[in-house]
Amino acid sequence: MRHALLLSLLIFSTVARAAVVEYHLAITERSLALAGAPATAMLVNDAYPGPVLRFRQGDTARISVTNHTDKDTSVHWHGLLVPPGQDGVPYLSYLPIRPGETFVYEFPLKHAGTYWYHSHTDLQEQSGVHGGIVVQPLRETVSYDREAVLVLQDWTNETPRQVLANLKKDGDYYALKKHSVTSIAGYLQRGAMGTWLENRWNRMGGMDVADVGYDAFFINGRRSWHLFPEARPGERIRLRFINAGASTYFLLHSAGLPFEVIGADGLAVEPVQVDEVLHAVAETYDIVVTVPPVGALELRASAQDGSGHASVFIGSGERRAAPDMPRPDLYAAHGQHDAHAGGHAHHHAMHHTPRRLDYRSLRNVDDQAYAGQGPPREVLLRLTGDMETYNWTFNNVPLSRADKILVKRGETVRFRFVNETMMHHPLHLHGHFFRVLNDDGGGPFKHTVDVGPMQTVSIEFLANEEKDWFFHCHNLYHAKTGMARVIRYDDYAGNREFDTARQRSSDIKDDDFYAAGELKALDDFARLSLWTANNRYRFEGELESRDYEQERGEANALYRLDRWTQLLAGVEKEEDESAEGRLGLRYVLPLLIETEVFVTTDGEIEAEFETELQLATRLQLHAEYETTERYHVGLEYRLDEHLSLEGAYTSDVDVSLGVKLRF
């Protein structure tokens, strides 16, 4: 009787404290000059980032979102377990919020922690539609004196669509801006020509750890903050870090200020004291720092590629800066550069100073809250893609051509990720927490997991929902080019209205076409090359003038079989000669030699070979040879992403000098 009475009082007090908490969010556009030049931002309540939404566990959230822009928008509640119709993924959860419309989200807050919200439409997350969420627990188990929500951000002065178009032109488009060009000169300086030759033989180009060259990195919209300068030495400050970057991993490190990790992806964990955290895109971490007795110590969030950082300072007095993070060793053998640049310690045991957070050291306070039941059913997902065409997929199949991953309610599902790329991939599952499996079958529950280059990671989740849920790489540009899937409960037939509306929408799709071109204008030679391509088809044309008297042209259509192989059908026309058709293959040989072998309409078998060698940071050699004994050797000095000086020696005009323009 006594226990029943206590239980009744507990339930009554919990219900009494629960409330309907309302917020009104307005999505707008305006120009901001955050990094030296004006750029258009999409904002929530005219703020970058948007306001922090605060609730208490057991509350009901009622959030009105009004779209004041001229384009569709949406808001997804990242990490919160909400009904499928409230998850905020256009054409999967609901129809997008049209210009001028208001959508009212309403859902219960089932669990406490640090979460965040962001647009799931096009690339609006990059433009600024994001902000933090804090759900206070019914009973706080961690003591602290103050707290702050810190949103990590990457900012570009270009439009996000232009960023994606640039990556589609050339996956290494931003390498010069980021100072991450690898060259033969660099390998020679390091005595690593064996690594260069091995990489070329394995058809691997220059190494990098990030795709985009950002103009600035921020914490809550600023490069630097001094937090709570009035705080007294010894006070404990809870910092709720949210990585809202579109594609940037940040390394959290400090000027000798160790900290305790007390939460990961919103869920409470047993305190772990570390010196560094590799903060993957879309993860959240709660840490507690103690105000130092003397000085203001820097806690720095460094972009993983070393291209910039943002900071907060804790304490008062003279500022002490954190040491610079070592830049990644882009000349190391493939698979080894990550240890120098902030590889996630889930894959690399770190038993020496500095102590970096290891997924294996995270233990949830409630270790069974989201555990599966019974033996798991395994789904293999190979992480595939390449920088050459900037297509990213699972099992070499983009979302647009993939089947749904069917699950049955009540079963335990294991996803086994085998990363076959040299990039990090932050993988996020909507609507569920999953366990990141350790060797012993345990591991922390999360909603986003970092899968490092060439690594294998397994997760397990209990299929306890309904309808459709999104699963994707949270590198925004990887997701938009195809690294995503729909998880469908097998008793759900789908929503035909959503499917039809998506196909008619102007949203970015992974099978969209992108175009680019190149013009060489030399004193005795000119060539105009144009192409357009998506993840399956490529169409290209070329016009060439030799001595500005002899002209030729060709046009090709290609069908992509895999990363290395394309079927080719084309036509070539020399001046004063009949057009000649061709049918064959384009294939990338070891040593990164692009080869075309084809049969002409005259019955001749011909071949063409082409390759490029990066001699120095701005100096590149490219060579072409045809079995008809035509050749072209060019030496290019790159001034910027668009303009180069070029000299060429060809079988037709000998030496020629001029410029090359890329557009």
KAGITA-V484423 format. One record per residue. N is the residue number from 1. RES is the residue in three letters. PHI is phi in whole degrees, 0 to 359 (NA if undefined). OMEGA is omega in degrees with one decimal (none if undefined). Layout:
# KAGITA-V484423
((N RES PHI OMEGA) (N RES PHI OMEGA))
This chain:
# KAGITA-V484423
((1 MET NA -179.1) (2 ARG 297 -180.0) (3 HIS 296 178.8) (4 ALA 297 179.6) (5 LEU 295 178.5) (6 LEU 298 179.1) (7 LEU 296 179.4) (8 SER 297 178.5) (9 LEU 296 179.6) (10 LEU 296 -179.6) (11 ILE 297 -178.5) (12 PHE 296 -178.1) (13 SER 292 178.6) (14 THR 294 -180.0) (15 VAL 296 -178.5) (16 ALA 296 -179.1) (17 ARG 281 -178.3) (18 ALA 294 -178.1) (19 ALA 213 169.3) (20 VAL 270 -176.8) (21 VAL 255 -174.4) (22 GLU 253 171.4) (23 TYR 227 175.2) (24 HIS 239 -177.9) (25 LEU 248 178.2) (26 ALA 244 178.0) (27 ILE 266 -178.0) (28 THR 227 174.8) (29 GLU 235 169.2) (30 ARG 197 -178.0) (31 SER 276 174.5) (32 LEU 234 175.3) (33 ALA 247 -175.2) (34 LEU 274 -175.1) (35 ALA 222 171.4) (36 GLY 91 -179.5) (37 ALA 214 179.2) (38 PRO 290 177.7) (39 ALA 214 -178.4) (40 THR 279 178.0) (41 ALA 246 168.7) (42 MET 253 -168.6) (43 LEU 238 173.3) (44 VAL 253 -176.7) (45 ASN 53 175.1) (46 ASP 61 -178.1) (47 ALA 232 177.4) (48 TYR 230 -4.4) (49 PRO 288 178.2) (50 GLY 290 -176.6) (51 PRO 294 173.8) (52 VAL 282 178.0) (53 LEU 262 -175.3) (54 ARG 244 -179.4) (55 PHE 220 171.6) (56 ARG 237 178.8) (57 GLN 309 -177.1) (58 GLY 100 176.2) (59 ASP 293 168.8) (60 THR 250 177.3) (61 ALA 273 172.2) (62 ARG 232 -170.2) (63 ILE 237 177.5) (64 SER 268 179.6) (65 VAL 243 -179.7) (66 THR 250 -177.2) (67 ASN 264 179.1) (68 HIS 261 179.2) (69 THR 257 178.6) (70 ASP 261 -179.6) (71 LYS 224 177.1) (72 ASP 297 175.5) (73 THR 211 -179.1) (74 SER 192 172.9) (75 VAL 222 176.6) (76 HIS 251 -177.3) (77 TRP 261 -166.4) (78 HIS 289 177.6) (79 GLY 96 179.1) (80 LEU 279 176.2) (81 LEU 273 -175.6) (82 VAL 235 174.9) (83 PRO 300 -175.0) (84 PRO 303 179.8) (85 GLY 287 -179.0) (86 GLN 251 -171.4) (87 ASP 283 171.4) (88 GLY 82 176.5) (89 VAL 257 -176.5) (90 PRO 302 177.6) (91 TYR 70 174.2) (92 LEU 238 177.0) (93 SER 270 -173.0) (94 TYR 192 172.0) (95 LEU 276 -176.4) (96 PRO 296 177.0) (97 ILE 278 -175.5) (98 ARG 286 176.1) (99 PRO 306 179.3) (100 GLY 84 -176.9) (101 GLU 267 173.2) (102 THR 236 174.2) (103 PHE 242 180.0) (104 VAL 254 174.3) (105 TYR 273 174.5) (106 GLU 214 -178.0) (107 PHE 200 178.4) (108 PRO 279 174.9) (109 LEU 266 -172.3) (110 LYS 277 -171.8) (111 HIS 215 -176.0) (112 ALA 271 173.1) (113 GLY 136 179.6) (114 THR 258 -179.0) (115 TYR 223 178.7) (116 TRP 202 179.0) (117 TYR 233 178.4) (118 HIS 197 175.9) (119 SER 292 172.5) (120 HIS 245 179.4) (121 THR 250 178.1) (122 ASP 46 -177.8) (123 LEU 245 -174.0) (124 GLN 293 175.9) (125 GLU 302 177.9) (126 GLN 296 -175.6) (127 SER 282 174.7) (128 GLY 130 179.7) (129 VAL 277 178.4) (130 HIS 197 178.6) (131 GLY 187 -173.6) (132 GLY 265 175.1) (133 ILE 228 174.9) (134 VAL 235 174.6) (135 VAL 246 -179.2) (136 GLN 286 178.4) (137 PRO 287 175.8) (138 LEU 297 178.4) (139 ARG 221 -178.7) (140 GLU 283 -178.8) (141 THR 253 -179.2) (142 VAL 247 179.2) (143 SER 268 174.5) (144 TYR 201 -174.7) (145 ASP 261 -179.1) (146 ARG 214 176.5) (147 GLU 213 176.2) (148 ALA 212 173.4) (149 VAL 263 -176.1) (150 LEU 240 -176.8) (151 VAL 261 178.8) (152 LEU 275 -172.9) (153 GLN 221 168.4) (154 ASP 245 -171.4) (155 TRP 231 175.1) (156 THR 234 175.9) (157 ASN 282 174.9) (158 GLU 277 171.5) (159 THR 289 179.2) (160 PRO 302 176.6) (161 ARG 296 176.9) (162 GLN 292 175.9) (163 VAL 303 -180.0) (164 LEU 296 177.7) (165 ALA 298 177.8) (166 ASN 296 178.8) (167 LEU 295 177.4) (168 LYS 289 175.2) (169 LYS 295 -175.0) (170 ASP 198 -179.4) (171 GLY 301 178.2) (172 ASP 260 -175.5) (173 TYR 306 -173.7) (174 TYR 266 -175.3) (175 ALA 298 -179.4) (176 LEU 294 179.6) (177 LYS 297 -176.5) (178 LYS 270 -177.3) (179 HIS 58 -177.9) (180 SER 236 175.5) (181 VAL 284 173.3) (182 THR 261 -173.4) (183 SER 219 176.1) (184 ILE 298 178.0) (185 ALA 300 178.4) (186 GLY 295 177.5) (187 TYR 295 179.2) (188 LEU 297 180.0) (189 GLN 300 -177.1) (190 ARG 263 -178.2) (191 GLY 61 -172.5) (192 ALA 241 -179.4) (193 MET 295 175.8) (194 GLY 295 176.8) (195 THR 294 177.8) (196 TRP 302 -178.0) (197 LEU 293 178.2) (198 GLU 296 178.5) (199 ASN 298 179.7) (200 ARG 297 -179.7) (201 TRP 298 179.3) (202 ASN 275 177.3) (203 ARG 62 176.8) (204 MET 248 -179.7) (205 GLY 274 -178.8) (206 GLY 297 -176.8) (207 MET 272 170.8) (208 ASP 202 179.4) (209 VAL 241 178.6) (210 ALA 213 -174.5) (211 ASP 267 -166.4) (212 VAL 258 173.4) (213 GLY 267 -175.8) (214 TYR 276 179.9) (215 ASP 269 178.9) (216 ALA 193 173.4) (217 PHE 233 -173.7) (218 PHE 227 163.6) (219 ILE 240 -176.4) (220 ASN 52 174.0) (221 GLY 81 179.0) (222 ARG 228 179.6) (223 ARG 286 -175.9) (224 SER 209 177.0) (225 TRP 228 167.9) (226 HIS 252 -174.6) (227 LEU 274 170.9) (228 PHE 45 179.4) (229 PRO 298 179.3) (230 GLU 278 -177.6) (231 ALA 296 -178.7) (232 ARG 274 175.9) (233 PRO 307 179.7) (234 GLY 94 177.2) (235 GLU 292 179.1) (236 ARG 259 -177.2) (237 ILE 242 177.9) (238 ARG 268 179.0) (239 LEU 248 179.6) (240 ARG 260 -177.7) (241 PHE 273 177.4) (242 ILE 231 176.3) (243 ASN 270 177.4) (244 ALA 264 176.2) (245 GLY 298 179.5) (246 ALA 287 -178.5) (247 SER 208 -173.7) (248 THR 257 165.0) (249 TYR 276 177.9) (250 PHE 244 171.2) (251 LEU 261 175.6) (252 LEU 274 179.1) (253 HIS 210 -167.9) (254 SER 218 175.4) (255 ALA 270 177.6) (256 GLY 76 -178.3) (257 LEU 245 179.1) (258 PRO 295 -178.4) (259 PHE 216 178.5) (260 GLU 259 171.0) (261 VAL 273 -177.3) (262 ILE 240 178.4) (263 GLY 204 177.9) (264 ALA 224 -177.3) (265 ASP 53 175.0) (266 GLY 93 -174.2) (267 LEU 271 -178.8) (268 ALA 293 176.1) (269 VAL 234 173.0) (270 GLU 300 -175.5) (271 PRO 305 177.7) (272 VAL 232 179.8) (273 GLN 270 -177.9) (274 VAL 219 175.4) (275 ASP 253 -176.2) (276 GLU 217 171.4) (277 VAL 224 168.9) (278 LEU 276 -171.7) (279 HIS 261 -178.6) (280 ALA 290 175.5) (281 VAL 306 172.8) (282 ALA 81 174.2) (283 GLU 283 167.2) (284 THR 234 175.0) (285 TYR 225 172.1) (286 ASP 260 178.4) (287 ILE 232 175.3) (288 VAL 240 175.5) (289 VAL 243 177.8) (290 THR 254 -179.2) (291 VAL 300 -176.0) (292 PRO 290 -179.2) (293 PRO 293 -177.2) (294 VAL 220 172.1) (295 GLY 84 175.8) (296 ALA 254 -174.5) (297 LEU 266 -178.6) (298 GLU 276 166.9) (299 LEU 249 -168.5) (300 ARG 251 171.5) (301 ALA 250 -176.9) (302 SER 263 173.6) (303 ALA 302 -171.9) (304 GLN 301 -179.5) (305 ASP 275 177.4) (306 GLY 79 -174.6) (307 SER 272 178.5) (308 GLY 167 -179.2) (309 HIS 200 169.3) (310 ALA 226 -169.0) (311 SER 218 161.9) (312 VAL 234 177.2) (313 PHE 246 -178.1) (314 ILE 244 178.8) (315 GLY 107 -178.5) (316 SER 229 -179.4) (317 GLY 100 -175.9) (318 GLU 295 -178.6) (319 ARG 282 175.5) (320 ARG 242 -175.3) (321 ALA 279 173.2) (322 ALA 288 177.3) (323 PRO 294 176.9) (324 ASP 297 175.6) (325 MET 289 176.0) (326 PRO 302 177.7) (327 ARG 292 179.7) (328 PRO 299 176.9) (329 ASP 275 -176.1) (330 LEU 285 179.6) (331 TYR 259 176.9) (332 ALA 290 176.2) (333 ALA 299 -179.8) (334 HIS 305 -178.5) (335 GLY 96 -179.7) (336 GLN 252 -178.6) (337 HIS 298 -173.2) (338 ASP 296 -179.0) (339 ALA 294 -178.8) (340 HIS 271 -169.7) (341 ALA 242 179.2) (342 GLY 102 174.0) (343 GLY 295 -175.6) (344 HIS 290 -174.3) (345 ALA 290 171.3) (346 HIS 302 -176.1) (347 HIS 250 -176.9) (348 HIS 224 179.2) (349 ALA 300 -176.7) (350 MET 240 -176.2) (351 HIS 258 -179.3) (352 HIS 236 177.8) (353 THR 286 -5.7) (354 PRO 285 179.0) (355 ARG 278 -179.8) (356 ARG 257 -179.3) (357 LEU 302 -179.1) (358 ASP 240 176.6) (359 TYR 311 -176.4) (360 ARG 292 178.9) (361 SER 269 -179.8) (362 LEU 273 177.8) (363 ARG 228 -178.5) (364 ASN 294 175.1) (365 VAL 301 172.2) (366 ASP 255 -170.7) (367 ASP 277 -178.0) (368 GLN 237 -172.1) (369 ALA 303 -175.2) (370 TYR 237 -176.2) (371 ALA 290 175.9) (372 GLY 284 -178.1) (373 GLN 229 177.8) (374 GLY 85 -178.5) (375 PRO 296 -176.3) (376 PRO 278 168.7) (377 ARG 258 -172.0) (378 GLU 267 173.6) (379 VAL 239 179.7) (380 LEU 271 176.0) (381 LEU 233 175.2) (382 ARG 277 179.2) (383 LEU 270 -170.0) (384 THR 232 178.5) (385 GLY 151 -178.2) (386 ASP 201 178.6) (387 MET 275 -176.0) (388 GLU 298 179.4) (389 THR 253 -176.2) (390 TYR 51 170.3) (391 ASN 245 -178.7) (392 TRP 233 -168.8) (393 THR 213 162.5) (394 PHE 253 178.1) (395 ASN 53 179.0) (396 ASN 63 179.7) (397 VAL 234 178.5) (398 PRO 285 -179.1) (399 LEU 306 -174.2) (400 SER 296 -178.8) (401 ARG 244 -173.2) (402 ALA 265 170.1) (403 ASP 284 171.7) (404 LYS 294 170.9) (405 ILE 271 -175.4) (406 LEU 274 175.9) (407 VAL 230 179.1) (408 LYS 250 -179.5) (409 ARG 302 178.6) (410 GLY 99 -179.1) (411 GLU 275 172.5) (412 THR 261 -176.0) (413 VAL 246 176.3) (414 ARG 249 170.8) (415 PHE 261 176.3) (416 ARG 251 -177.6) (417 PHE 263 175.5) (418 VAL 243 -176.3) (419 ASN 277 179.3) (420 GLU 263 -179.0) (421 THR 249 178.5) (422 MET 260 179.8) (423 MET 246 167.4) (424 HIS 285 175.9) (425 HIS 228 176.0) (426 PRO 273 -172.1) (427 LEU 263 -173.9) (428 HIS 237 176.8) (429 LEU 250 178.3) (430 HIS 282 168.2) (431 GLY 77 -176.2) (432 HIS 213 161.4) (433 PHE 263 178.0) (434 PHE 234 175.4) (435 ARG 266 173.4) (436 VAL 276 -167.5) (437 LEU 285 167.6) (438 ASN 272 -178.6) (439 ASP 298 -177.4) (440 ASP 268 179.2) (441 GLY 90 174.8) (442 GLY 272 178.6) (443 GLY 138 -176.2) (444 PRO 282 171.2) (445 PHE 273 179.6) (446 LYS 214 171.3) (447 HIS 247 179.6) (448 THR 220 -178.3) (449 VAL 229 174.5) (450 ASP 277 173.6) (451 VAL 247 -174.0) (452 GLY 283 -178.6) (453 PRO 305 175.0) (454 MET 59 -178.2) (455 GLN 254 175.8) (456 THR 241 -179.5) (457 VAL 225 176.8) (458 SER 240 175.0) (459 ILE 232 175.0) (460 GLU 226 175.4) (461 PHE 220 176.3) (462 LEU 272 178.8) (463 ALA 281 -174.0) (464 ASN 235 -179.0) (465 GLU 241 179.5) (466 GLU 209 173.3) (467 LYS 66 -173.1) (468 ASP 251 175.5) (469 TRP 222 -176.5) (470 PHE 269 175.8) (471 PHE 222 -172.4) (472 HIS 197 168.1) (473 CYS 289 -177.9) (474 HIS 269 159.5) (475 ASN 291 -169.5) (476 LEU 303 -176.2) (477 TYR 283 172.9) (478 HIS 289 -179.4) (479 ALA 298 -175.8) (480 LYS 288 176.7) (481 THR 259 168.2) (482 GLY 129 -176.6) (483 MET 275 -176.7) (484 ALA 200 175.9) (485 ARG 213 171.6) (486 VAL 253 174.6) (487 ILE 267 -176.1) (488 ARG 240 172.2) (489 TYR 288 -165.1) (490 ASP 291 177.1) (491 ASP 263 -178.6) (492 TYR 248 -176.4) (493 ALA 269 -178.3) (494 GLY 90 -177.9) (495 ASN 234 -175.4) (496 ARG 296 179.0) (497 GLU 299 179.3) (498 PHE 297 -178.2) (499 ASP 299 -179.4) (500 THR 295 -179.3) (501 ALA 295 179.6) (502 ARG 297 -179.0) (503 GLN 296 -179.4) (504 ARG 273 -174.3) (505 SER 281 176.3) (506 SER 264 178.0) (507 ASP 300 174.8) (508 ILE 297 177.6) (509 LYS 235 -175.0) (510 ASP 288 177.4) (511 ASP 257 174.1) (512 ASP 295 175.2) (513 PHE 267 175.1) (514 TYR 233 -175.7) (515 ALA 234 177.2) (516 ALA 204 179.3) (517 GLY 204 -178.7) (518 GLU 211 178.0) (519 LEU 236 171.7) (520 LYS 257 178.5) (521 ALA 235 -179.7) (522 LEU 254 -173.3) (523 ASP 292 179.5) (524 ASP 235 -174.1) (525 PHE 202 176.2) (526 ALA 217 177.8) (527 ARG 213 174.8) (528 LEU 247 179.5) (529 SER 240 178.7) (530 LEU 229 174.9) (531 TRP 210 170.2) (532 THR 221 -173.5) (533 ALA 204 165.7) (534 ASN 233 -174.6) (535 ASN 282 -179.6) (536 ARG 229 -173.1) (537 TYR 245 174.9) (538 ARG 219 177.0) (539 PHE 234 -175.3) (540 GLU 217 177.3) (541 GLY 221 -178.1) (542 GLU 215 173.0) (543 LEU 239 -174.3) (544 GLU 223 175.8) (545 SER 232 179.1) (546 ARG 249 -173.2) (547 ASP 60 -177.8) (548 TYR 53 176.2) (549 GLU 230 -179.2) (550 GLN 262 -178.5) (551 GLU 245 172.6) (552 ARG 213 177.4) (553 GLY 211 175.5) (554 GLU 211 176.7) (555 ALA 220 -177.8) (556 ASN 226 169.0) (557 ALA 238 -176.3) (558 LEU 232 177.1) (559 TYR 238 -173.1) (560 ARG 278 174.4) (561 LEU 270 175.7) (562 ASP 202 -175.5) (563 ARG 303 -171.9) (564 TRP 257 -166.4) (565 THR 233 175.4) (566 GLN 224 169.9) (567 LEU 284 -173.5) (568 LEU 229 169.9) (569 ALA 224 -176.0) (570 GLY 202 179.4) (571 VAL 215 178.2) (572 GLU 232 -178.7) (573 LYS 227 172.3) (574 GLU 267 178.3) (575 GLU 302 178.9) (576 ASP 68 176.9) (577 GLU 232 178.3) (578 SER 286 176.8) (579 ALA 295 -177.6) (580 GLU 237 177.2) (581 GLY 277 180.0) (582 ARG 212 179.3) (583 LEU 216 -177.6) (584 GLY 182 -175.7) (585 LEU 230 164.9) (586 ARG 247 -173.0) (587 TYR 217 177.9) (588 VAL 263 179.6) (589 LEU 279 167.2) (590 PRO 308 -173.2) (591 LEU 74 177.6) (592 LEU 58 175.1) (593 ILE 260 178.8) (594 GLU 280 -172.2) (595 THR 236 170.2) (596 GLU 241 175.0) (597 VAL 235 -174.6) (598 PHE 209 174.6) (599 VAL 254 180.0) (600 THR 270 177.8) (601 THR 293 174.2) (602 ASP 274 178.6) (603 GLY 84 178.9) (604 GLU 275 172.8) (605 ILE 259 -177.0) (606 GLU 232 179.0) (607 ALA 217 175.6) (608 GLU 227 -177.8) (609 PHE 231 -179.0) (610 GLU 211 176.1) (611 THR 207 178.2) (612 GLU 229 177.1) (613 LEU 231 177.7) (614 GLN 275 -174.5) (615 LEU 283 178.5) (616 ALA 216 -173.6) (617 THR 306 -177.6) (618 ARG 247 -173.3) (619 LEU 247 -177.2) (620 GLN 227 175.4) (621 LEU 251 173.7) (622 HIS 228 -174.7) (623 ALA 223 177.3) (624 GLU 228 177.2) (625 TYR 216 177.0) (626 GLU 241 179.8) (627 THR 292 170.9) (628 THR 279 176.7) (629 GLU 74 169.7) (630 ARG 269 178.1) (631 TYR 214 179.4) (632 HIS 208 176.8) (633 VAL 238 -178.2) (634 GLY 236 175.3) (635 LEU 240 -171.4) (636 GLU 241 173.1) (637 TYR 248 -173.2) (638 ARG 274 176.9) (639 LEU 277 175.7) (640 ASP 203 -176.0) (641 GLU 294 -172.9) (642 HIS 247 -169.0) (643 LEU 234 177.8) (644 SER 223 165.2) (645 LEU 269 -175.8) (646 GLU 217 169.0) (647 GLY 238 -176.2) (648 ALA 223 171.7) (649 TYR 235 -173.9) (650 THR 232 178.3) (651 SER 289 -174.0) (652 ASP 254 -172.2) (653 VAL 231 -176.5) (654 ASP 58 -173.5) (655 VAL 273 179.0) (656 SER 214 -176.9) (657 LEU 235 178.9) (658 GLY 173 -175.7) (659 VAL 230 172.9) (660 LYS 235 179.7) (661 LEU 242 176.5) (662 ARG 251 -178.5) (663 PHE 214 none))
